[in-house]
Amino acid sequence: MCCFFATLMLLGPRLAFLIYWLFPYGAARITAAFTGWPISGWLWALLGLIFLPWTTLMFVIVFPIAGFDWLWIGLALMADIASYGGGAYNRRQVPGYTGP
């Protein structure tokens, strides 16, 4: 069950982003969300999918941001941090692991 949850945390938002992109008007909405940044928009989207996939997915879903939408982005950021931090916690439970 733990491996399933880890795989879901790793691949879930990326798969959801791909499905969202394939929906009608999904690609246009993703492009609109990342247009106007100082660096090219597709680069921010790619970096977001690599390093902060939950946050990137939530940013695209709640775009344009106004009001309590920042709350959802904050929760997605906490999910990203939890997915990275959960790996460090599980390493200590492996028998014979003598890491830091």
Secondary structure, DSSP 8 states (H G I E B T S, - for coil): -HHHHHHHHHHHHHHHHHHHHHSTTHHHHHHHHTTT-SS-HHHHHHHHHHH-HHHHHHHHHH-S--TTHHHHHHHHHHHHHHHHHHHHHHHTTSTT----
